[in-house]
Amino acid sequence: MQYALPENLTDPELDMLSPMLHRNGDVWTADFRGLILSTALQPIYSISHKRTVGYEALIRALDPDSASVLPIHLFELPTSDAEALLLDRLCRYLHIQNCSGLEDQLNWLFLNVSPRVVTSGSQTDSFFGELLAKTKLPPHRIVIEIVEQPTDDAERLRETVAYYKQLGCLTAIDDFGAGHSNFERIWNLSPDIVKLDRKLLTRATEDRKARQILNGIVSLLHQSGCLVLLEGVETSDQAMIAIDAGVDFVQGFYFCRPSTELAQLCNTSADFDQLLREYKARHQITRDPTRQLVDFFQRDFYKATEQLQTGVTMAQACSKLLSHSTVSRCYLADDKGVQVEDTLISDTEARSRDPRFKPLESTNKADWYRQQYLQQALAQPGNLHVTAPYLCVTGAYMCVTLSLGFTHESELRVLCCDILANQPAPSVITG
């Protein structure tokens, strides 16, 4: 039955929306412009907990012939801001009614809110507080998702998000990394959770450099105090990328598709034990080459430092290291991290130097103290350290660095050696 909207629609309240909802057993539906609206849920999983921690509520619409209407077309139907506000609140009302009766009364419910609706509605969404009171759903179980869209009223958006927080809800930024969702929005809104746009995952699947960028974004978001959710995970390889990136939560078809069978959905689970076993096996493979570098080079490294302690020149002491095809350069730093001699370049680097980065080549008096490999070597002299692959500032290529602190004439020195990260790991020679 189609519900007739009043001609002069103002802010819709519960009394106006209640007649638009209908209960059929344990499931609620709603009417809007002749369409039947229902709730679909998609589980959100914590990788570390290996279980469901929440559900994203999604709207599903059927026309009078029971044909599906895409959500994007549904939300294009309102002809005014007030009607858009009504549809937004009707969807939230429907979702909360459906979730209030679920067996799972622990985990979060993620609800989408468009910035267009937020900024065109009342400054504080008193409707939502009344709705939670009516349905007795605790605010701390709600995650309000701000859907990625431009908004002309950033101040009102910030005030409205603050209201949801004061109410006791969590807040999330959706589609981060696409369009208008960027770090500016993170700084302005201080969300509890950030949902990464699936395009970031798609690019990371196709491009190793994009995968490193994804890992960096996750790290920055964590440093900003946000938990991170990666959506759109559709394959086991993408699940591995999500785990390796360090995200907290995952969502996608690989784990579970959205479903309107709400009671059954709460009893589904994903096999994270098997997934993490596979990840650990793959991670062991990618980690071993780095450890092999220590095993392979440590004899020559310790011999080089012993020779330096006896007064042998850098060129003589490092000749064996520099003769290896994967070694890029060797250099020496003092206890303050300042380079004390010119960098020794291997034949490999000399042949492959990119002239575009020539301004970065000279490292005379360079200060490397802020580099982790330098700090580790100074803190633990006598131990050979190795970094994860990183971008070398002297030539803009990926490398790993071996570093070893030693004493020379009562002064602490650090011998460093850069090794090209895109080369195959050397085989360990024993005996």
Phi, psi and chi 1 to 4 in degrees:
 res  aa     phi    psi   chi1   chi2   chi3   chi4
   1 MET       -  127.1  179.9 -179.6 -159.9      -
   2 GLN   -79.6  132.9 -176.2  170.1   -6.5      -
   3 TYR   -91.4  126.4 -179.7   76.0      -      -
   4 ALA   -79.2  125.4      -      -      -      -
   5 LEU   -83.3  140.7  -63.1  175.2      -      -
   6 PRO   -64.9  152.3   17.3  -25.7      -      -
   7 GLU   -64.5  -43.6  -67.1 -177.3    4.3      -
   8 ASN  -105.6   85.8  -62.4  -42.3      -      -
   9 LEU   -80.0  125.6 -172.0   61.6      -      -
  10 THR  -106.8 -168.2   57.6      -      -      -
  11 ASP   -54.7  117.6  -84.6    3.1      -      -
  12 PRO   -72.0  132.8   25.5  -32.4      -      -
  13 GLU  -111.4  177.6  -58.4  -63.0  -21.0      -
  14 LEU   -56.7  -41.5  -75.4  174.3      -      -
  15 ASP   -61.0  -34.3  -69.1  -17.5      -      -
  16 MET   -75.7  -34.8  177.3 -179.6  -67.9      -
  17 LEU   -83.2  -30.3  -64.2  175.1      -      -
  18 SER   -54.9  -42.9  -66.6      -      -      -
  19 PRO   -65.9  -13.7  -20.8   33.2      -      -
  20 MET   -85.3   -8.7  -56.4  172.3   71.5      -
  21 LEU  -102.7  144.9  -90.9   68.3      -      -
  22 HIS  -137.7  140.5  -52.3  -78.7      -      -
  23 ARG  -106.8  134.6 -175.1  171.1 -175.5  173.3
  24 ASN  -130.0   92.4 -176.9   11.0      -      -
  25 GLY    71.6 -122.5      -      -      -      -
  26 ASP   -93.8    0.5  -66.2  -28.8      -      -
  27 VAL  -112.5  138.5  177.6      -      -      -
  28 TRP  -107.2  144.7  -69.6   80.5      -      -
  29 THR  -128.4  170.4   59.0      -      -      -
  30 ALA  -139.3  154.5      -      -      -      -
  31 ASP  -104.3  137.0  -64.6  -29.0      -      -
  32 PHE  -151.9  114.9 -179.2   77.8      -      -
  33 ARG    51.5   42.7  -73.3 -166.2  169.7 -138.0
  34 GLY    82.3   -2.5      -      -      -      -
  35 LEU   -96.5  149.9  -57.2  177.9      -      -
  36 ILE  -101.5  120.6  -61.4  175.5      -      -
  37 LEU  -101.1  139.6  -51.9 -176.1      -      -
  38 SER  -137.9  165.4   58.7      -      -      -
  39 THR   -97.8  132.6  -64.0      -      -      -
  40 ALA  -117.9  143.0      -      -      -      -
  41 LEU  -119.5  143.3  -62.7  179.4      -      -
  42 GLN  -124.9  125.3 -175.2  174.2   31.2      -
  43 PRO   -66.4  149.1  -19.7   31.8      -      -
  44 ILE  -118.3  131.0  -69.1  167.1      -      -
  45 TYR  -114.5  144.3  -58.3   90.5      -      -
  46 SER   -92.0  125.6  165.9      -      -      -
  47 ILE   -64.6  -44.7  -65.0  173.3      -      -
  48 SER   -67.7  -41.0  -63.0      -      -      -
  49 HIS   -77.4  -18.8  -66.9   83.6      -      -
  50 LYS    61.0   37.2  -60.0 -175.1  -67.7 -175.4
  51 ARG  -159.0  170.8   59.5  172.3  171.8   80.6
  52 THR   -66.6  135.1  -57.1      -      -      -
  53 VAL  -123.8   -3.5  -66.6      -      -      -
  54 GLY  -175.6  175.4      -      -      -      -
  55 TYR  -138.7  136.0  -53.3   90.0      -      -
  56 GLU   -91.1  127.1  179.8  174.4    5.1      -
  57 ALA   -85.5  126.9      -      -      -      -
  58 LEU  -124.3  144.1  -56.1  165.4      -      -
  59 ILE   -91.6  139.7 -159.5   69.0      -      -
  60 ARG  -123.7  138.6  -66.0  -67.3 -178.7  -98.8
  61 ALA  -129.8  138.6      -      -      -      -
  62 LEU  -123.2  140.2  -63.5  176.8      -      -
  63 ASP   -85.2  177.2   67.2   14.2      -      -
  64 PRO   -57.2  -21.1  -27.1   35.6      -      -
  65 ASP   -93.9   12.2  -63.2  -37.7      -      -
  66 SER    65.3   22.3  -63.4      -      -      -
  67 ALA   -88.7  142.4      -      -      -      -
  68 SER   -71.0  141.4  -64.7      -      -      -
  69 VAL  -115.0  123.9  176.7      -      -      -
  70 LEU   -61.6  141.7  -67.9  175.2      -      -
  71 PRO   -54.0  -38.0  -28.1   35.6      -      -
  72 ILE   -62.4  -33.6 -171.0  172.3      -      -
  73 HIS   -77.0  -34.6  -64.9  151.9      -      -
  74 LEU   -59.8  -46.1  169.0   66.1      -      -
  75 PHE   -79.4   -2.6  -72.2   99.3      -      -
  76 GLU   -89.8   -8.4  -71.6  173.9  -12.5      -
  77 LEU   -70.4  -39.8  -69.6  178.3      -      -
  78 PRO   -57.7  139.0  -26.6   36.2      -      -
  79 THR  -105.3    2.6   56.6      -      -      -
  80 SER  -149.9  163.3   65.9      -      -      -
  81 ASP   -61.7  -37.5  -73.3  -17.9      -      -
  82 ALA   -65.1  -40.2      -      -      -      -
  83 GLU   -71.4  -34.5 -168.4  178.4   11.3      -
  84 ALA   -62.7  -39.2      -      -      -      -
  85 LEU   -64.3  -41.4 -178.2   61.4      -      -
  86 LEU   -60.4  -47.2  179.9  142.5      -      -
  87 LEU   -62.2  -42.8  177.4   58.3      -      -
  88 ASP   -59.4  -46.6  173.4   82.2      -      -
  89 ARG   -71.3  -34.1  -70.0 -177.5  171.7  179.9
  90 LEU   -62.5  -42.7  179.1   62.4      -      -
  91 CYS   -63.0  -44.8  -69.3      -      -      -
  92 ARG   -64.4  -41.8  -77.0 -170.7  -82.6  162.9
  93 TYR   -57.9  -47.9 -164.2  170.6      -      -
  94 LEU   -60.2  -48.2  174.4   64.8      -      -
  95 HIS   -61.1  -44.4  -65.3  -33.0      -      -
  96 ILE   -68.3  -37.8  -73.2  178.9      -      -
  97 GLN   -60.6  -43.5  -76.1  -76.5   42.6      -
  98 ASN   -67.4  -39.5  -82.6  -44.9      -      -
  99 CYS   -80.3  -20.2  -68.4      -      -      -
 100 SER   -65.1  -25.7  -64.0      -      -      -
 101 GLY   -98.7    4.7      -      -      -      -
 102 LEU   -73.8  155.9  -68.1 -179.5      -      -
 103 GLU   -65.8  -37.0 -179.6 -179.9  -18.8      -
 104 ASP   -77.0  105.1 -175.8  -12.3      -      -
 105 GLN  -114.9   27.3  -69.0  -62.6  -54.8      -
 106 LEU  -110.3  -48.1  168.7   66.7      -      -
 107 ASN   -83.3  166.7  -67.2  -43.5      -      -
 108 TRP   -71.4  155.1  -68.3  -42.3      -      -
 109 LEU  -119.0  116.9  173.4   63.4      -      -
 110 PHE   -90.1  122.6  -75.0   68.6      -      -
 111 LEU  -118.8  129.5  -64.3  174.9      -      -
 112 ASN   -81.2  135.6  -66.8  -47.0      -      -
 113 VAL  -133.7  125.1  179.4      -      -      -
 114 SER   -79.1  136.8  166.5      -      -      -
 115 PRO   -56.4  -32.0  -25.2   34.4      -      -
 116 ARG   -60.2  -42.3  175.5 -168.4  169.1 -164.5
 117 VAL   -71.2  -42.8  168.7      -      -      -
 118 VAL   -59.4  -46.5  169.6      -      -      -
 119 THR   -81.4  -16.4   57.3      -      -      -
 120 SER   -94.0  -14.6   63.9      -      -      -
 121 GLY   -86.6 -169.7      -      -      -      -
 122 SER   -67.2  154.4   56.7      -      -      -
 123 GLN   -59.9  -39.6 -176.1  166.3  -39.4      -
 124 THR  -118.4  125.8   54.7      -      -      -
 125 ASP   -77.4   74.8 -169.3   -2.4      -      -
 126 SER   -60.9  -27.4   58.9      -      -      -
 127 PHE   -54.1  -42.4  157.9   85.5      -      -
 128 PHE   -69.3  -40.1 -165.3   65.2      -      -
 129 GLY   -61.3  -40.9      -      -      -      -
 130 GLU   -65.4  -38.4  -65.1  170.5    4.8      -
 131 LEU   -64.0  -44.6  175.9   58.5      -      -
 132 LEU   -63.9  -39.0  -65.6 -178.7      -      -
 133 ALA   -64.4  -41.4      -      -      -      -
 134 LYS   -65.7  -42.5  176.3 -177.8  175.1   68.5
 135 THR   -89.5   -9.3   57.8      -      -      -
 136 LYS    61.6   28.8  -64.4 -178.3  170.5   53.6
 137 LEU   -88.7  121.1 -165.4   65.4      -      -
 138 PRO   -62.3  135.9  -19.8   31.9      -      -
 139 PRO   -58.1  -31.1  -23.0   32.6      -      -
 140 HIS   -69.8   -7.9   63.0 -101.8      -      -
 141 ARG   -92.6   -2.7  -73.1 -166.3   54.0 -148.7
 142 ILE  -101.8  132.9  -57.9  -64.6      -      -
 143 VAL  -115.0  113.6 -178.7      -      -      -
 144 ILE   -85.7  115.9  -63.5  -65.5      -      -
 145 GLU   -93.8  123.1  -74.8 -169.3   42.8      -
 146 ILE   -88.5  107.6  -53.1  -59.6      -      -
 147 VAL   -69.8  142.0 -179.3      -      -      -
 148 GLU   -63.9  116.0 -172.3  -84.7  -35.7      -
 149 GLN  -161.6  153.9  -84.5 -174.7   13.9      -
 150 PRO   -70.2  151.0   25.6  -33.7      -      -
 151 THR  -140.6  138.8  174.9      -      -      -
 152 ASP   -85.7   -7.5  -66.1  -32.3      -      -
 153 ASP  -126.7   75.2 -163.8  -20.6      -      -
 154 ALA   -64.1  -34.0      -      -      -      -
 155 GLU   -66.6  -44.4 -178.9   59.9   31.0      -
 156 ARG   -67.0  -37.8  173.6  167.5  -76.7 -170.6
 157 LEU   -58.8  -44.3  176.2   60.0      -      -
 158 ARG   -63.4  -41.2 -176.8  162.4   53.1 -112.8
 159 GLU   -66.5  -38.7  -69.4  173.6   -5.9      -
 160 THR   -69.6  -40.8  -53.3      -      -      -
 161 VAL   -61.6  -39.9  169.0      -      -      -
 162 ALA   -61.0  -35.7      -      -      -      -
 163 TYR   -62.1  -45.9  165.8   75.5      -      -
 164 TYR   -60.2  -38.8  -73.8  117.8      -      -
 165 LYS   -65.2  -43.2  -69.5 -174.1  176.4 -176.7
 166 GLN   -63.2  -31.1  -67.6  167.0    4.9      -
 167 LEU   -67.8  -23.5 -164.5   61.9      -      -
 168 GLY   112.0    3.9      -      -      -      -
 169 CYS   -84.0  159.3  -57.2      -      -      -
 170 LEU   -88.5  159.3  -70.5   85.9      -      -
 171 THR  -125.7  150.3   58.5      -      -      -
 172 ALA  -138.7  146.7      -      -      -      -
 173 ILE   -99.7  126.1  -65.3  -64.7      -      -
 174 ASP   -95.2  155.1 -164.2   14.5      -      -
 175 ASP    57.2   37.8  -64.4  -24.7      -      -
 176 PHE   -63.9  137.5  179.6   85.8      -      -
 177 GLY    98.5    0.7      -      -      -      -
 178 ALA  -131.3  140.1      -      -      -      -
 179 GLY    57.6 -119.8      -      -      -      -
 180 HIS   -93.4   -5.1  -61.5  -90.1      -      -
 181 SER   -88.2  106.0  -81.1      -      -      -
 182 ASN  -145.8 -169.5   50.1   38.5      -      -
 183 PHE   -66.2  -24.1  -82.6  102.8      -      -
 184 GLU   -60.7  -41.0 -175.6   70.4   25.6      -
 185 ARG   -70.4  -34.0 -177.0  159.4  -75.4 -164.4
 186 ILE   -62.6  -46.4  -59.8  -60.4      -      -
 187 TRP   -64.7  -38.4  -64.1  -33.5      -      -
 188 ASN   -73.6  -36.4  -74.2  -20.6      -      -
 189 LEU  -107.2  -17.1  -58.1 -178.5      -      -
 190 SER    45.7   61.1  -61.2      -      -      -
 191 PRO   -71.6  160.2   29.2  -36.5      -      -
 192 ASP   -80.6  -33.9  -58.5  -68.9      -      -
 193 ILE  -132.9  141.4  -61.0  171.9      -      -
 194 VAL  -119.6  126.1  173.3      -      -      -
 195 LYS   -98.1  119.1  -62.6 -174.9   71.5  173.4
 196 LEU   -79.2  136.8  -60.3  179.5      -      -
 197 ASP   -63.7  140.8 -174.1   80.1      -      -
 198 ARG   -63.7  -20.4   66.9 -177.9  -50.7  -85.5
 199 LYS   -62.9  -32.1  -68.6  178.5 -177.8  177.2
 200 LEU   -62.1  -40.7  -68.1  173.5      -      -
 201 LEU   -68.7  -40.6  178.7   57.3      -      -
 202 THR   -60.5  -43.9  -57.7      -      -      -
 203 ARG   -65.6  -40.5  -74.6 -176.2  175.8  -87.4
 204 ALA   -65.0  -28.4      -      -      -      -
 205 THR   -69.2  -32.0  -53.5      -      -      -
 206 GLU   -96.7  -21.1  -57.9  167.0  -10.1      -
 207 ASP  -138.8  120.5 -176.2   -6.0      -      -
 208 ARG   -63.3  -35.0 -179.7  167.8  -66.4  -86.0
 209 LYS   -64.1  -40.8 -175.0  179.8  -66.8 -174.2
 210 ALA   -64.0  -31.2      -      -      -      -
 211 ARG   -66.2  -40.0 -168.7  174.9  -53.5  177.3
 212 GLN   -66.3  -37.5  -66.7  167.0  -14.1      -
 213 ILE   -64.6  -42.4  -67.3  172.5      -      -
 214 LEU   -58.0  -46.2  172.9   63.4      -      -
 215 ASN   -59.9  -39.6  -65.3   -1.1      -      -
 216 GLY   -66.7  -39.8      -      -      -      -
 217 ILE   -62.0  -43.4  -70.9  173.5      -      -
 218 VAL   -61.1  -43.0  172.9      -      -      -
 219 SER   -62.3  -44.0  178.0      -      -      -
 220 LEU   -63.8  -40.2  -74.7  172.2      -      -
 221 LEU   -65.6  -38.8  -70.4  170.7      -      -
 222 HIS   -62.8  -42.0  -79.6  155.8      -      -
 223 GLN   -65.8  -23.5  -68.2  176.6   48.5      -
 224 SER   -82.5   -1.0  -60.1      -      -      -
 225 GLY    87.2   20.6      -      -      -      -
 226 CYS  -110.4  138.1  -56.3      -      -      -
 227 LEU   -76.3  151.9  -64.5  168.2      -      -
 228 VAL  -123.4  131.3 -178.5      -      -      -
 229 LEU  -118.9  130.2 -170.7  161.3      -      -
 230 LEU  -107.8  118.1 -175.3   57.6      -      -
 231 GLU  -102.3  166.4   54.6 -173.7   -9.5      -
 232 GLY    82.3   21.2      -      -      -      -
 233 VAL   -76.5  117.9  179.2      -      -      -
 234 GLU  -121.2  -13.6  -63.2 -175.6   -7.8      -
 235 THR  -135.6  165.7   66.5      -      -      -
 236 SER   -65.4  -35.5   59.7      -      -      -
 237 ASP   -63.6  -40.4  -76.8  -18.5      -      -
 238 GLN   -68.1  -33.3  -70.2 -179.2  -19.4      -
 239 ALA   -63.6  -38.7      -      -      -      -
 240 MET   -64.4  -40.8  -68.9  -63.8  137.8      -
 241 ILE   -62.5  -41.8  -69.5  172.3      -      -
 242 ALA   -62.5  -44.0      -      -      -      -
 243 ILE   -63.9  -45.3  -65.1  172.2      -      -
 244 ASP   -66.7  -30.1 -167.1   56.3      -      -
 245 ALA   -72.5  -17.0      -      -      -      -
 246 GLY    85.7   18.2      -      -      -      -
 247 VAL   -67.1  156.0  -58.3      -      -      -
 248 ASP   -86.1  -38.7  -55.3  -71.8      -      -
 249 PHE  -130.6  153.6  -46.5  123.9      -      -
 250 VAL  -134.0  155.9  -74.4      -      -      -
 251 GLN  -154.0  139.3  175.6 -175.7    2.0      -
 252 GLY   159.4  171.4      -      -      -      -
 253 PHE   -61.5  -27.6  -70.0  174.1      -      -
 254 TYR   -60.5  -35.7  176.0   75.5      -      -
 255 PHE   -90.8  -47.4  -58.5  102.2      -      -
 256 CYS  -170.5  136.3 -172.1      -      -      -
 257 ARG   -83.9  155.5  -70.7  177.0  175.3  -91.9
 258 PRO   -59.1  146.2  -19.7   31.3      -      -
 259 SER  -144.4  145.1  174.4      -      -      -
 260 THR   -90.4   -5.0   55.2      -      -      -
 261 GLU   -84.1   78.6  -59.6  -65.0  -31.0      -
 262 LEU   -66.4  -41.1  -52.6 -175.4      -      -
 263 ALA   -64.6  -41.5      -      -      -      -
 264 GLN   -69.0  -35.4  -63.9  179.2   15.5      -
 265 LEU   -60.5  -36.7 -170.7   67.5      -      -
 266 CYS   -67.2  -14.7  -67.9      -      -      -
 267 ASN  -102.3    5.4  -63.7  -40.7      -      -
 268 THR   -86.3  154.5   61.7      -      -      -
 269 SER  -145.9  160.7   60.5      -      -      -
 270 ALA  -111.7  148.9      -      -      -      -
 271 ASP   -86.5   79.5 -169.8   -4.5      -      -
 272 PHE   -75.0  -24.6  -82.3   92.7      -      -
 273 ASP   -60.4  -47.8  -74.1  -34.8      -      -
 274 GLN   -66.0  -40.9  175.2   58.7   32.7      -
 275 LEU   -61.9  -43.7 -167.5   62.0      -      -
 276 LEU   -72.5  -31.1  -71.9  167.2      -      -
 277 ARG   -63.0  -42.7  -81.4 -165.4  -63.3  -90.2
 278 GLU   -64.9  -41.0 -176.1  179.1  -11.1      -
 279 TYR   -62.2  -44.3  169.0   73.7      -      -
 280 LYS   -63.0  -37.0  -69.6  171.2 -174.6  176.6
 281 ALA   -65.5  -44.3      -      -      -      -
 282 ARG   -66.6  -40.3  -68.3 -168.4 -173.8 -173.1
 283 HIS   -65.0  -35.0 -174.3   62.4      -      -
 284 GLN   -61.8  -39.1 -174.2   68.3   32.7      -
 285 ILE   -65.3  -42.5  -66.6  171.0      -      -
 286 THR   -77.4  -21.5   58.8      -      -      -
 287 ARG   -84.9  -30.9 -176.3  178.6   56.8 -172.0
 288 ASP   -58.4  -42.2  -78.1  -13.3      -      -
 289 PRO   -56.7  -36.7  -28.0   36.3      -      -
 290 THR   -64.8  -43.0  -58.1      -      -      -
 291 ARG   -68.2  -32.0  -62.7  -49.0  -51.1  169.1
 292 GLN   -62.4  -31.6  -73.2  178.6    5.3      -
 293 LEU   -60.0  -42.2  -68.7  174.9      -      -
 294 VAL   -62.7  -47.9  174.2      -      -      -
 295 ASP   -61.7  -39.7  -63.5  -26.0      -      -
 296 PHE   -73.7  -42.1 -177.7   84.1      -      -
 297 PHE   -95.2  -11.1  -75.8  107.3      -      -
 298 GLN   -62.5  -36.4   63.4 -179.3  -12.1      -
 299 ARG   -62.4  -49.0  179.9 -178.2  -61.0  177.6
 300 ASP   -66.9  -33.1  -68.6  -24.1      -      -
 301 PHE   -66.9  -48.8 -133.8   87.6      -      -
 302 TYR   -65.0  -37.0  -77.8  109.7      -      -
 303 LYS   -64.4  -38.8 -173.6  173.9 -178.5  179.4
 304 ALA   -63.3  -42.7      -      -      -      -
 305 THR   -69.3  -34.9   56.4      -      -      -
 306 GLU   -63.1  -40.1  -70.3  171.1    0.5      -
 307 GLN   -67.9  -38.6  -69.6 -180.0  -38.7      -
 308 LEU   -63.1  -34.8  -71.6  170.9      -      -
 309 GLN   -67.1  -24.1  -73.1  174.1  -44.8      -
 310 THR   -92.0    1.5   63.5      -      -      -
 311 GLY    98.8    5.2      -      -      -      -
 312 VAL   -68.4  148.0  172.5      -      -      -
 313 THR   -70.1  158.5   65.4      -      -      -
 314 MET   -57.5  -43.6  -90.6  -77.3  -70.3      -
 315 ALA   -60.6  -40.9      -      -      -      -
 316 GLN   -72.4  -43.9  -69.0  173.9  -47.5      -
 317 ALA   -66.2  -33.1      -      -      -      -
 318 CYS  -101.1    6.8  -63.4      -      -      -
 319 SER   -59.5  -39.4   59.7      -      -      -
 320 LYS   -67.6  -41.6 -175.1   71.8  179.0  -64.8
 321 LEU   -62.2  -45.5  -71.0  170.5      -      -
 322 LEU   -70.8  -14.7  -69.3  166.6      -      -
 323 SER   -79.6  -11.9   66.9      -      -      -
 324 HIS   -79.9  142.3 -161.0  -80.4      -      -
 325 SER   -66.7  -21.4   60.5      -      -      -
 326 THR   -91.6  -12.2   63.1      -      -      -
 327 VAL   -80.0  134.1  171.3      -      -      -
 328 SER   -97.1  -49.2  169.8      -      -      -
 329 ARG  -162.8  161.3   62.9 -165.4 -172.2  115.1
 330 CYS  -129.1  145.9  -67.5      -      -      -
 331 TYR  -155.6  163.0   49.6  102.1      -      -
 332 LEU  -124.5  137.7 -166.2   65.0      -      -
 333 ALA  -128.1  154.0      -      -      -      -
 334 ASP   -89.6 -172.0   63.4   18.1      -      -
 335 ASP   -71.5   -7.0   61.1  -12.2      -      -
 336 LYS   -98.9   -0.7  -59.3  -65.4 -169.8  -61.3
 337 GLY    87.8    4.6      -      -      -      -
 338 VAL   -88.8  133.2  178.1      -      -      -
 339 GLN   -66.5  132.6 -170.6  164.8  -33.5      -
 340 VAL  -105.6  -15.0  -64.8      -      -      -
 341 GLU  -138.4  165.9  -66.0 -168.4   29.2      -
 342 ASP   -63.9  149.8  -71.1  -23.6      -      -
 343 THR   -69.8  138.2  -61.3      -      -      -
 344 LEU   -95.2  123.0  -61.0  176.6      -      -
 345 ILE  -102.5  133.8  -56.3  -60.1      -      -
 346 SER   -77.4  163.3   68.2      -      -      -
 347 ASP   -61.3  -32.5  -70.0  -19.0      -      -
 348 THR   -60.6  -47.1  -59.9      -      -      -
 349 GLU   -71.5  -38.0  178.9  170.4  -20.7      -
 350 ALA   -58.3  -36.4      -      -      -      -
 351 ARG   -77.4  -27.4  -70.9 -168.0  -60.5  -91.3
 352 SER  -106.7    6.3   60.7      -      -      -
 353 ARG   -60.7  136.7  -85.5 -170.7  165.3 -179.9
 354 ASP   -94.9  116.0 -171.4  -26.1      -      -
 355 PRO   -62.0  -18.6   21.4  -32.8      -      -
 356 ARG   -65.7  -22.7  -64.8  176.6  -57.9  164.1
 357 PHE  -106.6   23.1  -63.1  104.3      -      -
 358 LYS   -57.8  -35.3 -164.7  170.1 -176.6   61.8
 359 PRO   -59.9  -17.7  -26.3   35.8      -      -
 360 LEU   -96.0   -3.7  -55.8  175.5      -      -
 361 GLU   -70.8  -43.7  -70.9  178.5    2.4      -
 362 SER   -73.7  125.9  176.3      -      -      -
 363 THR  -119.9   24.2   54.6      -      -      -
 364 ASN   -60.4  124.0 -175.4   33.6      -      -
 365 LYS    66.1   16.7  -59.0  -64.6 -176.0 -177.7
 366 ALA   -62.7  146.9      -      -      -      -
 367 ASP  -108.7  113.0 -167.0  -33.0      -      -
 368 TRP  -104.2   11.7  -54.3  110.8      -      -
 369 TYR   -59.6  -35.4 -174.6   81.0      -      -
 370 ARG   -73.7   -7.6   63.1 -163.7  179.6  105.6
 371 GLN   -77.5  135.8  -57.6  -62.3  -27.9      -
 372 GLN   -60.2  -38.8 -173.8  179.5   23.2      -
 373 TYR   -62.9  -30.9   62.0   80.3      -      -
 374 LEU   -73.7  -45.0 -158.4  -68.6      -      -
 375 GLN   -63.5  -40.1  -65.1 -178.5   21.1      -
 376 GLN   -64.4  -42.3  -71.9  177.4  -29.9      -
 377 ALA   -65.9  -37.6      -      -      -      -
 378 LEU   -70.2  -34.9  -70.1  173.5      -      -
 379 ALA   -76.5  -28.6      -      -      -      -
 380 GLN  -132.5   69.0  -58.9  174.9   19.4      -
 381 PRO   -61.4  144.7   18.8  -28.9      -      -
 382 GLY    94.7  -14.7      -      -      -      -
 383 ASN  -104.4  133.0  -66.3  -27.1      -      -
 384 LEU   -84.7  123.6 -176.8   56.3      -      -
 385 HIS  -110.0  152.9  -60.0  -86.2      -      -
 386 VAL  -137.8  139.8   60.3      -      -      -
 387 THR   -94.0  167.8   68.8      -      -      -
 388 ALA   -76.0  161.8      -      -      -      -
 389 PRO   -58.4  139.4  -25.5   35.2      -      -
 390 TYR  -150.3  170.4   69.5   98.1      -      -
 391 LEU   -86.0  119.1 -173.3   67.1      -      -
 392 CYS   -77.3  125.5  177.9      -      -      -
 393 VAL   -72.5  -18.8   70.9      -      -      -
 394 THR   -80.3  -13.7   60.3      -      -      -
 395 GLY  -151.9    3.3      -      -      -      -
 396 ALA    57.4   43.0      -      -      -      -
 397 TYR  -125.5  158.6   55.4   81.4      -      -
 398 MET   -80.7  134.6  -63.2  -59.8  -66.0      -
 399 CYS  -148.4  170.5   74.2      -      -      -
 400 VAL  -120.9  153.9  -62.0      -      -      -
 401 THR  -121.9  129.8  -63.3      -      -      -
 402 LEU   -96.1  138.4  -68.2  166.3      -      -
 403 SER  -142.0  143.1   58.2      -      -      -
 404 LEU  -144.2  122.5  177.0   64.6      -      -
 405 GLY   -87.1  139.1      -      -      -      -
 406 PHE  -150.6  165.0   65.6   97.1      -      -
 407 THR  -102.3  131.1  -57.1      -      -      -
 408 HIS  -133.0  115.9  175.5   56.4      -      -
 409 GLU    52.0   50.0  -64.9 -179.5   -6.6      -
 410 SER    66.9   10.0  -59.6      -      -      -
 411 GLU  -118.4  142.6  -66.4 -176.2   -5.0      -
 412 LEU   -80.3  131.4 -167.8   57.2      -      -
 413 ARG  -127.8  157.3  -68.2  -75.6 -173.8  -90.1
 414 VAL  -128.9  121.0  178.3      -      -      -
 415 LEU   -92.1  127.8  176.9   63.1      -      -
 416 CYS  -120.6  146.2  -57.2      -      -      -
 417 CYS  -140.4  121.4  177.6      -      -      -
 418 ASP   -92.7  134.9  -70.8   -8.9      -      -
 419 ILE  -124.3  132.5  -61.4  168.9      -      -
 420 LEU   -61.7  127.3  -60.6  174.7      -      -
 421 ALA   -79.8  -18.0      -      -      -      -
 422 ASN   -92.6   12.5   59.4   -6.0      -      -
 423 GLN   -98.4  152.3  -60.8  -64.6  -46.1      -
 424 PRO   -64.9  143.9   21.7  -32.1      -      -
 425 ALA   -65.6  142.2      -      -      -      -
 426 PRO   -70.9  151.4   26.5  -34.6      -      -
 427 SER   -78.2  140.9  -59.2      -      -      -
 428 VAL   -75.8  128.5  177.2      -      -      -
 429 ILE  -102.5  123.8  -59.3  174.1      -      -
 430 THR  -111.7  162.7   59.1      -      -      -
 431 GLY    95.1      -      -      -      -      -
